[in-house]
Each structure stands twice: as structure tokens, then as C-alpha cells.
Amino acid sequence: MPDDVTDTDLPTKRMLSWARNSTIYRLERRMMTEKQLFDAITRKAREKFEDISETQLKAVADSAVKFAYDQGALNDVTYAEISTRSAVRGGKSKRMIAQKLAIKGISREIAAVALEEADDLYAAVAFARKRAMGPFRREDADEKRLAKEMSAFARNGFGFGLGKTVMAMSRDDADDILSGPRP
């Protein structure tokens, strides 16, 4: 043990055992990124162990992340790919997906690779269907309604040109895009 490390800086066996069990519990229920797991273990360890030091806290969270990687249960690349496909089908733009992945702790490089396959046209049409806009509108729209719909596209990260393209589509064209190969 190095001279600058004391016994109180090392996590106890109980802490490390709890971290492994907590990691298993969390990853059995849902996929997480490395950052999400680290933050969750840190937050819960602070609650569970009253006298835990910051050094112990970091060591416990680091051991949980290492354990998850060793078990093959943590993979930010896979997480980004699955999240991106799901978000596109749900009508989210590449811009919104990239922002969400960054918040979840996914690096820009991993996010960029995952977003290469994302189809903004498919996502924009899915968004229009979800909101009953453009080709999925039930009745004719006046100028005010059209402006609101274009604003909704912009707020959700779709460019003006893409919004205009989707708004000008026929219902059959939009349905063809959605029934084509899924992203």
C-alpha cells in the first residue's frame, strides 16, 4: 500500500460486495451507460454508508463500473446504437438524439458513429404522424396552423427544409417512408 493511502481511503469488503450486487440489480432491469451506472452507485452509496469518504465513494463506483465491464453488461457503443434506433422510430431528430446521448455520458465519437445510420426523414415523418401534422392532418390547415406545425419541427431539431418536405408530402408518400426499412 502506498504511503499516501490510508485504510480509511479504501472501501470495505462490505462496500465492494454491495457495489457488485447493486450493479447486478440495476443492469438486470435496464441498459445503462458508464456514467449513469457510476452516478447511480455513487448516489446510493452515499445514502447507504453514512461515514463513507469521497475517496471510498469513487473507489466503490469505479469497482462497480469495472465489474459491469468484466461481466460484459456495460457497453456504451451498444447503448448508443439501440437508443438511436429507438429514438428515430419515435420521431426524434439526429440533433435531439445527440443531445440526449451527451446527457447520458456517451462520448461524441461514439454518438457520431451511432448517428451515421439515423434517417432524419424517417424520424420527421414519424414525428408528423405522432402529432397528426402535415400528411397526417385530419383537416385542412390555415396559415396559423401551418406556422405552428413548422415551429414544432424546428423545436424538435428538424431543419426548415426537412419540415417543408414532410409538410408537402402526400399521405401515401409518408406511409411508404414509414413502411420501408426500419432504421
LUMNUSE-125170 format. One record per residue (C-alpha): residue in one letter; residue number from 1; chain; x, z, y. Coordinates in steps of 0.1 Angstrom, whole numbers, plus 5000, padded with zeros to 4 digits. Layout:
BEGIN
+------+------+-------+------+------+------+
| resn | resi | chain |    X |    Z |    Y |
+------+------+-------+------+------+------+
|    A |  NUM |     A |    X |    Z |    Y |
...
+------+------+-------+------+------+------+
END
This chain:
BEGIN
+------+------+-------+------+------+------+
| resn | resi | chain |    X |    Z |    Y |
+------+------+-------+------+------+------+
|    M |    1 |     A | 5000 | 5000 | 5000 |
|    P |    2 |     A | 5015 | 4990 | 5034 |
|    D |    3 |     A | 5024 | 5018 | 5058 |
|    D |    4 |     A | 4998 | 5009 | 5084 |
|    V |    5 |     A | 4969 | 5010 | 5059 |
|    T |    6 |     A | 4953 | 5044 | 5051 |
|    D |    7 |     A | 4930 | 5054 | 5023 |
|    T |    8 |     A | 4901 | 5056 | 5048 |
|    D |    9 |     A | 4907 | 5019 | 5056 |
|    L |   10 |     A | 4900 | 5008 | 5020 |
|    P |   11 |     A | 4864 | 5006 | 5007 |
|    T |   12 |     A | 4855 | 5029 | 4979 |
|    K |   13 |     A | 4846 | 5017 | 4944 |
|    R |   14 |     A | 4810 | 5026 | 4951 |
|    M |   15 |     A | 4810 | 5004 | 4982 |
|    L |   16 |     A | 4825 | 4974 | 4964 |
|    S |   17 |     A | 4801 | 4978 | 4935 |
|    W |   18 |     A | 4772 | 4980 | 4959 |
|    A |   19 |     A | 4785 | 4948 | 4977 |
|    R |   20 |     A | 4786 | 4929 | 4944 |
|    N |   21 |     A | 4751 | 4940 | 4934 |
|    S |   22 |     A | 4737 | 4933 | 4969 |
|    T |   23 |     A | 4753 | 4898 | 4968 |
|    I |   24 |     A | 4737 | 4890 | 4935 |
|    Y |   25 |     A | 4704 | 4903 | 4947 |
|    R |   26 |     A | 4705 | 4881 | 4979 |
|    L |   27 |     A | 4718 | 4849 | 4963 |
|    E |   28 |     A | 4692 | 4851 | 4934 |
|    R |   29 |     A | 4665 | 4849 | 4960 |
|    R |   30 |     A | 4677 | 4821 | 4983 |
|    M |   31 |     A | 4707 | 4800 | 4992 |
|    M |   32 |     A | 4728 | 4814 | 5020 |
|    T |   33 |     A | 4758 | 4803 | 5040 |
|    E |   34 |     A | 4791 | 4822 | 5040 |
|    K |   35 |     A | 4782 | 4835 | 5075 |
|    Q |   36 |     A | 4747 | 4845 | 5065 |
|    L |   37 |     A | 4760 | 4865 | 5035 |
|    F |   38 |     A | 4788 | 4881 | 5054 |
|    D |   39 |     A | 4764 | 4892 | 5082 |
|    A |   40 |     A | 4737 | 4905 | 5058 |
|    I |   41 |     A | 4762 | 4925 | 5038 |
|    T |   42 |     A | 4778 | 4939 | 5070 |
|    R |   43 |     A | 4744 | 4949 | 5084 |
|    K |   44 |     A | 4731 | 4965 | 5052 |
|    A |   45 |     A | 4764 | 4983 | 5045 |
|    R |   46 |     A | 4763 | 4999 | 5080 |
|    E |   47 |     A | 4728 | 5012 | 5071 |
|    K |   48 |     A | 4738 | 5024 | 5036 |
|    F |   49 |     A | 4771 | 5041 | 5042 |
|    E |   50 |     A | 4770 | 5065 | 5071 |
|    D |   51 |     A | 4807 | 5070 | 5075 |
|    I |   52 |     A | 4819 | 5035 | 5069 |
|    S |   53 |     A | 4848 | 5024 | 5092 |
|    E |   54 |     A | 4849 | 4989 | 5108 |
|    T |   55 |     A | 4879 | 4981 | 5085 |
|    Q |   56 |     A | 4860 | 4991 | 5054 |
|    L |   57 |     A | 4829 | 4972 | 5066 |
|    K |   58 |     A | 4849 | 4940 | 5069 |
|    A |   59 |     A | 4866 | 4945 | 5036 |
|    V |   60 |     A | 4833 | 4951 | 5018 |
|    A |   61 |     A | 4817 | 4919 | 5034 |
|    D |   62 |     A | 4849 | 4899 | 5026 |
|    S |   63 |     A | 4847 | 4911 | 4989 |
|    A |   64 |     A | 4811 | 4901 | 4987 |
|    V |   65 |     A | 4818 | 4866 | 5000 |
|    K |   66 |     A | 4848 | 4863 | 4976 |
|    F |   67 |     A | 4827 | 4874 | 4947 |
|    A |   68 |     A | 4800 | 4849 | 4956 |
|    Y |   69 |     A | 4826 | 4821 | 4957 |
|    D |   70 |     A | 4841 | 4832 | 4925 |
|    Q |   71 |     A | 4807 | 4830 | 4908 |
|    G |   72 |     A | 4800 | 4796 | 4923 |
|    A |   73 |     A | 4770 | 4809 | 4941 |
|    L |   74 |     A | 4781 | 4801 | 4976 |
|    N |   75 |     A | 4788 | 4766 | 4988 |
|    D |   76 |     A | 4783 | 4756 | 5025 |
|    V |   77 |     A | 4786 | 4719 | 5017 |
|    T |   78 |     A | 4757 | 4720 | 4992 |
|    Y |   79 |     A | 4737 | 4742 | 5016 |
|    A |   80 |     A | 4741 | 4717 | 5044 |
|    E |   81 |     A | 4731 | 4688 | 5023 |
|    I |   82 |     A | 4700 | 4704 | 5009 |
|    S |   83 |     A | 4690 | 4718 | 5043 |
|    T |   84 |     A | 4695 | 4684 | 5059 |
|    R |   85 |     A | 4674 | 4665 | 5034 |
|    S |   86 |     A | 4646 | 4691 | 5036 |
|    A |   87 |     A | 4646 | 4691 | 5074 |
|    V |   88 |     A | 4645 | 4653 | 5076 |
|    R |   89 |     A | 4614 | 4652 | 5053 |
|    G |   90 |     A | 4599 | 4679 | 5075 |
|    G |   91 |     A | 4603 | 4658 | 5107 |
|    K |   92 |     A | 4634 | 4673 | 5122 |
|    S |   93 |     A | 4659 | 4651 | 5142 |
|    K |   94 |     A | 4696 | 4650 | 5135 |
|    R |   95 |     A | 4702 | 4668 | 5167 |
|    M |   96 |     A | 4679 | 4697 | 5157 |
|    I |   97 |     A | 4694 | 4698 | 5122 |
|    A |   98 |     A | 4729 | 4700 | 5135 |
|    Q |   99 |     A | 4720 | 4728 | 5159 |
|    K |  100 |     A | 4703 | 4748 | 5131 |
|    L |  101 |     A | 4733 | 4743 | 5108 |
|    A |  102 |     A | 4756 | 4756 | 5135 |
|    I |  103 |     A | 4735 | 4787 | 5139 |
|    K |  104 |     A | 4737 | 4793 | 5102 |
|    G |  105 |     A | 4775 | 4791 | 5104 |
|    I |  106 |     A | 4781 | 4757 | 5090 |
|    S |  107 |     A | 4812 | 4740 | 5104 |
|    R |  108 |     A | 4809 | 4708 | 5125 |
|    E |  109 |     A | 4828 | 4688 | 5099 |
|    I |  110 |     A | 4805 | 4699 | 5070 |
|    A |  111 |     A | 4774 | 4693 | 5092 |
|    A |  112 |     A | 4786 | 4658 | 5102 |
|    V |  113 |     A | 4791 | 4648 | 5066 |
|    A |  114 |     A | 4756 | 4661 | 5056 |
|    L |  115 |     A | 4740 | 4643 | 5086 |
|    E |  116 |     A | 4755 | 4609 | 5077 |
|    E |  117 |     A | 4727 | 4602 | 5053 |
|    A |  118 |     A | 4700 | 4616 | 5075 |
|    D |  119 |     A | 4675 | 4590 | 5087 |
|    D |  120 |     A | 4661 | 4598 | 5122 |
|    L |  121 |     A | 4635 | 4570 | 5120 |
|    Y |  122 |     A | 4620 | 4586 | 5088 |
|    A |  123 |     A | 4622 | 4620 | 5104 |
|    A |  124 |     A | 4605 | 4608 | 5136 |
|    V |  125 |     A | 4576 | 4592 | 5116 |
|    A |  126 |     A | 4573 | 4624 | 5096 |
|    F |  127 |     A | 4571 | 4643 | 5128 |
|    A |  128 |     A | 4545 | 4620 | 5142 |
|    R |  129 |     A | 4524 | 4624 | 5110 |
|    K |  130 |     A | 4527 | 4662 | 5112 |
|    R |  131 |     A | 4515 | 4662 | 5148 |
|    A |  132 |     A | 4489 | 4634 | 5144 |
|    M |  133 |     A | 4507 | 4613 | 5171 |
|    G |  134 |     A | 4514 | 4576 | 5175 |
|    P |  135 |     A | 4502 | 4557 | 5145 |
|    F |  136 |     A | 4486 | 4588 | 5130 |
|    R |  137 |     A | 4465 | 4595 | 5161 |
|    R |  138 |     A | 4428 | 4597 | 5153 |
|    E |  139 |     A | 4415 | 4583 | 5186 |
|    D |  140 |     A | 4429 | 4562 | 5214 |
|    A |  141 |     A | 4452 | 4580 | 5239 |
|    D |  142 |     A | 4452 | 4579 | 5276 |
|    E |  143 |     A | 4484 | 4579 | 5298 |
|    K |  144 |     A | 4485 | 4617 | 5299 |
|    R |  145 |     A | 4482 | 4620 | 5261 |
|    L |  146 |     A | 4510 | 4594 | 5256 |
|    A |  147 |     A | 4533 | 4612 | 5280 |
|    K |  148 |     A | 4526 | 4645 | 5261 |
|    E |  149 |     A | 4535 | 4628 | 5228 |
|    M |  150 |     A | 4567 | 4613 | 5242 |
|    S |  151 |     A | 4577 | 4647 | 5256 |
|    A |  152 |     A | 4571 | 4662 | 5221 |
|    F |  153 |     A | 4595 | 4637 | 5206 |
|    A |  154 |     A | 4621 | 4645 | 5233 |
|    R |  155 |     A | 4618 | 4683 | 5229 |
|    N |  156 |     A | 4624 | 4678 | 5191 |
|    G |  157 |     A | 4656 | 4660 | 5196 |
|    F |  158 |     A | 4645 | 4624 | 5192 |
|    G |  159 |     A | 4657 | 4598 | 5217 |
|    F |  160 |     A | 4633 | 4579 | 5241 |
|    G |  161 |     A | 4639 | 4546 | 5222 |
|    L |  162 |     A | 4631 | 4561 | 5189 |
|    G |  163 |     A | 4600 | 4578 | 5203 |
|    K |  164 |     A | 4588 | 4544 | 5217 |
|    T |  165 |     A | 4594 | 4527 | 5184 |
|    V |  166 |     A | 4573 | 4552 | 5164 |
|    M |  167 |     A | 4546 | 4552 | 5190 |
|    A |  168 |     A | 4543 | 4514 | 5189 |
|    M |  169 |     A | 4541 | 4513 | 5151 |
|    S |  170 |     A | 4510 | 4504 | 5131 |
|    R |  171 |     A | 4497 | 4529 | 5106 |
|    D |  172 |     A | 4507 | 4506 | 5078 |
|    D |  173 |     A | 4543 | 4504 | 5090 |
|    A |  174 |     A | 4546 | 4541 | 5094 |
|    D |  175 |     A | 4531 | 4547 | 5059 |
|    D |  176 |     A | 4556 | 4521 | 5045 |
|    I |  177 |     A | 4585 | 4541 | 5060 |
|    L |  178 |     A | 4572 | 4574 | 5046 |
|    S |  179 |     A | 4566 | 4559 | 5011 |
|    G |  180 |     A | 4600 | 4543 | 5010 |
|    P |  181 |     A | 4631 | 4560 | 4995 |
|    R |  182 |     A | 4631 | 4597 | 5005 |
|    P |  183 |     A | 4661 | 4609 | 5024 |
+------+------+-------+------+------+------+
END
